[in-house]
Amino acid sequence: MASLFGARNELSIPEKVRGDKSAAELIRAWVTTSGDVHVTIKTDVWPDPAAYGIVLADLAWHIANGFHQSQGEDVAEALRRVVEGFSAEVGSPTDTPTGQIQQP
C-alpha cells in the first residue's frame, strides 16, 4: 500500500532531540488510507493531565506555523482553524477512543 504522503511515511526526529539522551517520545499519530487516526501516547510523563493540554496548545501553534511556512497561510488564521476543529471534535466526537495501556 502506498503512503498517503508519498514514499516517506515517518517524520524525522528533531536534531535537538537526537542529542538529548533523556528525551522521551510523547505521541505518535498515524492516518490510514481510510482516514482513520491511530495514536500511541505516553501518559506517565506528568501527573496532571493539564500538562498534556499545554502540549496540545504547543502542537496547535506548530501546526499553524507549519501551514504558514508551507502554504503561506496567516498564522493567526491557521491557529483559529485548528482550534475550531479541535473544539468541534471535543464538543461532538466523531468516534470513541479505544485501546489500552501497553507495557514497553
Steps between C-alpha positions, in 0.01 A plus 500: 500500500634842408528771763251785496792742499741347250777248551602621845251420775696585815597845618856587589618532859590863582876559516489636858320185615757264349772636726288490817537158662214580743248597230182292485251465218151601621269443205495318168203546271421334169227547242395197296390492137141487626558821702506334842740649756697268728721619785747380757526726805736502797278616787738450792728799441302751710256426783251771397308462171509881466865466396380313192268794429814714477647246256182520291525881495867477396402261222230741382754781473747274316230391257401862434864593447544201266203613289652846489837369384371242252190670361532869587199480733469778756614351834209647697246373245657155491498486880137611505409213264695247708320614817168499315554139392619399846201661670255338259650155557515538879142626504364225276748213453485311171625182667577350839862434601582136554814320603686428818819574689786296361829427666809598300 
